[in-house]
Structure formats: C-alpha cells, structure tokens
Amino acid sequence: MIGSLALDTAVVAVGIVVLYFGADWLVRGAARLAGSVGVSPMVVGLTVVSFGTSAPELVVGTVAALGGNPDLAVGNVIGSNMANIGLILGLTALVTPLAVQSRVVWREMPVMLLVTLALYPLSWDGALGFGDGVLLLVALVAYLGFVFRSVRSEAPAIQGEYEDFVRASIDGRPPALWRDVSLIVGGSVLLVLGGWVIVQGAIGVAARLGVSEVVIGLTVVAVGTSLPELATSLVAALRRETDIAVGNVIGSNIFNIAGILGVVAVLEPIVLPAHILVRELPALLLLCFVLFPLLRSEWRIERWEGAVLVGGYIAAGVLLL
C-alpha cells in the first residue's frame, strides 16, 4: 500500500515536471512566432503568455474528461484558480509589493468575478453540458476581442513593461521559424504526455488514500499545474513588471474557467458533485472578493497583504480537505 502510494505520487511528480517544461517551450515558441508576424508585445503578453501558462490545466482537464474523470478536471480548475490568487499572488507580493494600474481592478477583475459567478446559473441542473461549454467559449472569445481593442489605449509605461517582459521571455534570440515551430510542437507533445501521466497518477493517489478525485485535483494537481503561472509572476515581479505579475494571474483564471471548463464541457458533459457549489466554488469566490479590496487599496498589494492571501489559501485548503 505505502509502496504503491509512493509510486503513484512519484508518477504525479514526474508528470508535473514534464508539464512545466512543455508549457515553457510552448509559451516561448508561440511568443516568438507571434512577435515575428507583427503581433504587439502587449497582446502576446495578455494572451499567449497568460493562456499558455494555463495550458497544463487545459491538457489535464481534457485528458481527465475524455478518460471519464470529470471530477478531477473540475477540481483542477477551481484549485488552480485558488492557488493563483492565494498562493501565487501572495508569494509574489511577499517577494516584492505589487503595484497595479487601475485598469486591472476595473477591467480584468470584474470579468474574472463574472465568469466565476456564471458557473452557478450554468450548473443549476447539476451539470455543465455542451451548450454551457459553448457559452463559456463565446465569453472567452468576447474577452479576447475586448483585450485586443483595449491594447491601443494602454499607457506607454504599461506597453513598455510588456515589451521588456516578452523580449526577456523569448531569451533574446532572433525569430527562426524552424526553432519556434519545434518548440511549439515539442511543448505540445510534453504537455499531452505530462497531462496523461498526471491524470493516471492522481487517480491512483485518490484511490489509495480513499479521497475523491476532486480533492486531489484541488490540491496536488492544482498546485503542480499552476507552477508556470508562479514562475511567470515571480520573474515579472523581480523585474519590477508588477502589472504583468497580477495580469497574468487574472488572465489565467479567466481562461481556466471560460476556456478549460468550456472545452471540457463541449467534449464531455461534466456532472458536478453537489459539494462543488456549496464548498469549493464559494471558497474560490471568497478569495476573489478578498483580492478586490486589496488591489483597490492604493493600487498595490503590500507584503502583509500577500501574507493574508497565502494564509487564506492555506486555511481554505484545510477546511476543504
């Protein structure tokens, strides 16, 4: 029993490492390729980087749903969003206070809250079906259109942050079609492989511990698939590009719900356990509502507020187990 549990845990760990490198290759290749065809650095940062770091959640959710394990997919999305807010933003703010522009609070935050709250009416019948998935994907497309239209009105300082960040993220080398495509293809292969490995290991861990797949998705898998967001936010914060650190987390959370749950629901209807709507989803919303006044207060997250976010995430995790 112990040996088998250790093996399943090791499988999950290996899958997380493979996923991390897959996401890194995919983001670098896609960012450089997008830049080479004239896409602005800010659009690359708000879409390719933010959504690329959510690729692990997308792959894990898709593999889990197609394998008949939608509970794992739902737990991973909700757990990843909780980790993004409580753990990643909290830890990043502990490293350096996060100053943000008001547009993050008044534009991205309401969108994140709305797509999260939308899960209640969409799942009133206890499931997310094909039509619900289509609505979530339409909402994602609308958000992307909104982002593209808003880029031109951004302050020069913010655009400069994204230019510097994207330039550093693609390691400064000039674009090369064969290399960029190779990174995208190689990263995609690693993502699929890592996602499949994680799902198999997570199912084994859940079975041996006698807990639900939702719990495993909320904890181990969620933290593991959130590592790309953690790396991106920490690097951005250390470079004093704090708007990117916060924007990456909020953009990833929007994509996790609208994009990942949308794709999964279209592929395979998700039957939501009753406790998701009365325990896990309210816990996520509580973290969202805690974040809003912290961002609104002098447009920055101080170190002590980062500690509050980390403490809230840990407390929520303990209560949900």
Secondary structure as the mmCIF struct_conf table of DSSP 4:
data_model
#
loop_
_struct_conf.conf_type_id
_struct_conf.id
_struct_conf.beg_label_comp_id
_struct_conf.beg_label_asym_id
_struct_conf.beg_label_seq_id
_struct_conf.end_label_comp_id
_struct_conf.end_label_asym_id
_struct_conf.end_label_seq_id
HELX_RH_AL_P HELX_RH_AL_P1 ILE A 2 SER A 36
TURN_TY1_P TURN_TY1_P1 VAL A 37 GLY A 38
HELX_RH_AL_P HELX_RH_AL_P2 PRO A 41 VAL A 43
HELX_RH_PI_P HELX_RH_PI_P1 VAL A 44 VAL A 49
HELX_RH_AL_P HELX_RH_AL_P3 SER A 50 GLY A 52
TURN_TY1_P TURN_TY1_P2 THR A 53 SER A 54
HELX_RH_AL_P HELX_RH_AL_P4 ALA A 55 LEU A 66
TURN_TY1_P TURN_TY1_P3 GLY A 67 GLY A 68
HELX_RH_AL_P HELX_RH_AL_P5 PRO A 70 MET A 82
HELX_RH_PI_P HELX_RH_PI_P2 ALA A 83 LEU A 89
HELX_RH_AL_P HELX_RH_AL_P6 GLY A 90 VAL A 95
BEND BEND1 THR A 96 THR A 96
STRN STRN1 LEU A 98 ALA A 99
HELX_RH_AL_P HELX_RH_AL_P7 SER A 102 ARG A 103
HELX_RH_PI_P HELX_RH_PI_P3 VAL A 104 GLU A 108
HELX_RH_AL_P HELX_RH_AL_P8 MET A 109 LEU A 117
TURN_TY1_P TURN_TY1_P4 ALA A 118 ALA A 118
HELX_RH_AL_P HELX_RH_AL_P9 LEU A 119 LEU A 122
TURN_TY1_P TURN_TY1_P5 SER A 123 ASP A 125
BEND BEND2 GLY A 126 GLY A 126
STRN STRN2 ALA A 127 LEU A 128
HELX_RH_AL_P HELX_RH_AL_P10 PHE A 130 SER A 150
HELX_RH_3T_P HELX_RH_3T_P1 VAL A 151 SER A 153
BEND BEND3 GLU A 154 GLU A 154
HELX_RH_AL_P HELX_RH_AL_P11 PRO A 156 SER A 169
TURN_TY1_P TURN_TY1_P6 ILE A 170 GLY A 172
HELX_LH_PP_P HELX_LH_PP_P1 ARG A 173 PRO A 175
HELX_RH_AL_P HELX_RH_AL_P12 LEU A 177 LEU A 209
TURN_TY1_P TURN_TY1_P7 GLY A 210 GLY A 210
HELX_RH_AL_P HELX_RH_AL_P13 GLU A 213 ILE A 216
HELX_RH_PI_P HELX_RH_PI_P4 GLY A 217 VAL A 221
HELX_RH_AL_P HELX_RH_AL_P14 ALA A 222 THR A 225
TURN_TY1_P TURN_TY1_P8 SER A 226 SER A 226
HELX_RH_AL_P HELX_RH_AL_P15 LEU A 227 LEU A 238
TURN_TY1_P TURN_TY1_P9 ARG A 239 ARG A 240
HELX_RH_AL_P HELX_RH_AL_P16 THR A 242 ILE A 254
HELX_RH_PI_P HELX_RH_PI_P5 PHE A 255 LEU A 261
HELX_RH_AL_P HELX_RH_AL_P17 GLY A 262 LEU A 267
BEND BEND4 GLU A 268 GLU A 268
STRN STRN3 ILE A 270 VAL A 271
HELX_LH_PP_P HELX_LH_PP_P2 LEU A 272 PRO A 273
HELX_RH_AL_P HELX_RH_AL_P18 ALA A 274 HIS A 275
HELX_RH_PI_P HELX_RH_PI_P6 ILE A 276 GLU A 280
HELX_RH_AL_P HELX_RH_AL_P19 LEU A 281 ARG A 296
BEND BEND5 SER A 297 SER A 297
TURN_TY1_P TURN_TY1_P10 GLU A 298 TRP A 299
STRN STRN4 ARG A 300 ILE A 301
HELX_RH_AL_P HELX_RH_AL_P20 ARG A 303 LEU A 320
#
